[in-house]
């Protein structure tokens, strides 16, 4: 589940929508049909975000009792709402303070910080993520899918139009 933030003003700033009620409903429905391994993504470092906002987001996320949490620092990309609106990234000092706060809160709540952006309860580390970090092979199929075998990364067609027409190309990187 991608939460990004529960602060409605910050969500609007990054051109996203969502509500605590909707997120809670989605997770409760997933648990009711048997999903017991739930990941939540959050973003930190949104312009005007505060440490208190981070604490509020984490308190809400923790109330959902996910097994895995990913915390990503916002990256400014060209032609996104933030750059179009001439927003400025937060200071490096504030970003460090935010990640330290995230680390502290999640550690206090028994989440292991097992890679750069990921935290998990015991035995719930992402096998998918660890495969990348341990340089192990993986296979993927479909539009824009990336595979890695025999020291070669291969990505299929990213254009849905070409893909639907059966024009499937592969980019290979050694």
C-alpha positions as CSV (number, residue, x, y, z in Angstrom):
1,X,0.0,0.0,0.0
2,X,1.4,3.4,-1.0
3,X,0.6,6.0,1.6
4,X,3.2,8.7,0.9
5,X,1.8,10.8,3.7
6,X,-1.5,11.3,5.6
7,X,-1.1,15.0,5.6
8,X,-3.7,16.3,3.1
9,X,-1.8,19.6,2.4
10,X,1.4,17.7,1.6
11,X,-0.5,15.2,-0.5
12,X,-2.0,18.1,-2.5
13,X,1.4,19.5,-2.9
14,X,2.7,16.3,-4.6
15,X,-0.6,16.0,-6.6
16,X,-1.8,12.9,-4.8
17,X,-5.0,11.9,-3.0
18,X,-5.9,9.4,-0.3
19,X,-7.4,9.2,3.1
20,X,-6.6,7.4,6.3
21,X,-10.1,5.7,6.1
22,X,-9.5,4.4,2.6
23,X,-6.0,3.1,3.5
24,X,-7.3,1.4,6.6
25,X,-10.2,-0.2,4.6
26,X,-7.8,-1.5,1.9
27,X,-5.5,-3.1,4.5
28,X,-8.4,-4.6,6.5
29,X,-9.9,-6.1,3.4
30,X,-6.5,-7.6,2.4
31,X,-6.2,-9.1,5.8
32,X,-9.7,-10.5,5.7
33,X,-9.0,-12.4,2.5
34,X,-5.8,-13.9,3.9
35,X,-3.0,-11.5,3.2
36,X,-0.7,-11.4,6.2
37,X,2.4,-9.9,4.6
38,X,1.6,-6.2,4.0
39,X,4.1,-3.5,2.9
40,X,3.5,0.2,3.3
41,X,5.4,2.8,1.4
42,X,5.9,6.3,2.8
43,X,7.7,9.3,1.4
44,X,9.6,11.9,3.5
45,X,11.2,15.1,2.5
46,X,8.2,16.8,0.9
47,X,8.6,20.6,0.9
48,X,7.2,22.1,4.2
49,X,7.0,18.7,5.8
50,X,8.0,18.7,9.5
51,X,9.3,16.1,12.0
52,X,5.8,16.2,13.5
53,X,4.4,15.2,10.1
54,X,6.8,12.2,10.0
55,X,5.8,11.2,13.5
56,X,2.1,11.4,12.6
57,X,2.6,9.4,9.4
58,X,4.5,6.7,11.3
59,X,2.0,6.5,14.1
60,X,-0.8,5.9,11.6
61,X,1.3,3.4,9.6
62,X,2.2,1.5,12.9
63,X,-1.5,1.4,13.8
64,X,-2.0,-0.6,10.6
65,X,0.5,-3.2,11.8
66,X,2.2,-3.9,8.5
67,X,5.0,-6.5,8.3
68,X,7.2,-4.3,6.1
69,X,7.7,-0.5,5.7
70,X,9.6,1.3,2.9
71,X,10.5,4.9,3.6
72,X,11.7,6.8,0.5
73,X,13.3,10.2,0.4
74,X,11.5,12.4,-2.1
75,X,13.5,12.9,-5.3
76,X,12.7,15.9,-7.4
77,X,12.3,14.9,-11.1
78,X,11.9,17.2,-14.1
79,X,8.4,17.9,-15.3
80,X,6.7,16.9,-12.0
81,X,4.3,19.0,-10.1
82,X,7.0,20.1,-7.6
83,X,9.5,21.4,-10.3
84,X,6.7,22.9,-12.3
85,X,5.6,24.8,-9.2
86,X,9.2,25.8,-8.5
87,X,9.3,24.1,-5.1
88,X,12.7,23.6,-3.5
89,X,13.9,20.4,-1.8
90,X,14.2,20.4,2.0
91,X,17.6,21.0,3.5
92,X,20.1,18.1,3.8
93,X,20.1,18.7,7.6
94,X,16.3,18.3,7.8
95,X,16.4,15.2,5.6
96,X,19.0,13.6,7.9
97,X,16.8,14.5,11.0
98,X,13.8,12.9,9.3
99,X,15.6,9.7,8.5
100,X,17.0,9.5,12.0
101,X,13.5,10.0,13.4
102,X,12.1,7.2,11.1
103,X,15.0,4.9,12.2
104,X,14.4,5.6,15.9
105,X,10.6,5.1,15.8
106,X,10.7,2.0,13.7
107,X,13.5,0.5,15.8
108,X,11.5,1.2,19.0
109,X,8.6,-0.7,17.3
110,X,10.7,-3.7,16.5
111,X,11.3,-3.2,12.8
112,X,14.7,-4.2,11.5
113,X,16.4,-1.6,9.2
114,X,17.8,-4.2,6.8
115,X,18.6,-2.1,3.7
116,X,18.7,1.6,2.7
117,X,14.9,2.3,2.6
118,X,13.4,-0.8,4.1
119,X,12.3,-2.0,7.5
120,X,10.7,-5.3,8.4
121,X,9.4,-7.3,11.3
122,X,11.4,-10.4,12.0
123,X,11.3,-12.9,9.0
124,X,9.5,-10.4,6.7
125,X,12.5,-8.9,4.8
126,X,11.6,-8.6,1.1
127,X,13.1,-11.5,-0.8
128,X,12.6,-9.5,-4.0
129,X,14.6,-6.5,-2.7
130,X,17.3,-8.8,-1.2
131,X,17.7,-10.5,-4.6
132,X,18.7,-7.2,-6.1
133,X,21.1,-6.3,-3.3
134,X,22.8,-9.7,-3.4
135,X,23.2,-9.6,-7.2
136,X,21.2,-12.8,-7.7
137,X,19.3,-13.6,-10.9
138,X,15.7,-12.9,-11.4
139,X,13.2,-13.3,-14.2
140,X,10.4,-10.9,-15.3
141,X,7.8,-11.0,-18.1
142,X,5.5,-8.4,-19.6
143,X,5.5,-4.7,-20.4
144,X,8.6,-3.0,-19.2
145,X,9.7,-6.0,-17.2
146,X,13.4,-6.3,-16.3
147,X,15.3,-9.6,-15.8
148,X,18.8,-10.3,-14.7
149,X,20.6,-13.5,-15.8
150,X,24.2,-14.4,-16.6
151,X,25.4,-10.9,-15.7
152,X,23.0,-9.3,-18.2
153,X,20.1,-7.0,-17.3
154,X,17.3,-7.1,-20.0
155,X,14.3,-4.9,-20.2
156,X,11.3,-5.5,-22.6
157,X,9.4,-2.9,-24.5
158,X,8.1,-0.1,-22.3
159,X,5.5,1.3,-24.9
160,X,2.1,-0.2,-24.3
161,X,1.1,0.6,-27.9
162,X,4.0,-1.4,-29.3
163,X,3.6,-4.1,-26.7
164,X,-0.1,-4.6,-27.6
165,X,0.8,-4.7,-31.3
166,X,3.3,-7.5,-30.5
167,X,6.3,-5.3,-31.2
168,X,8.4,-6.5,-28.3
169,X,12.0,-5.3,-28.2
170,X,14.6,-6.0,-25.5
171,X,17.3,-3.6,-24.2
172,X,20.3,-5.5,-22.9
173,X,22.9,-4.1,-20.5
174,X,26.0,-6.1,-19.4
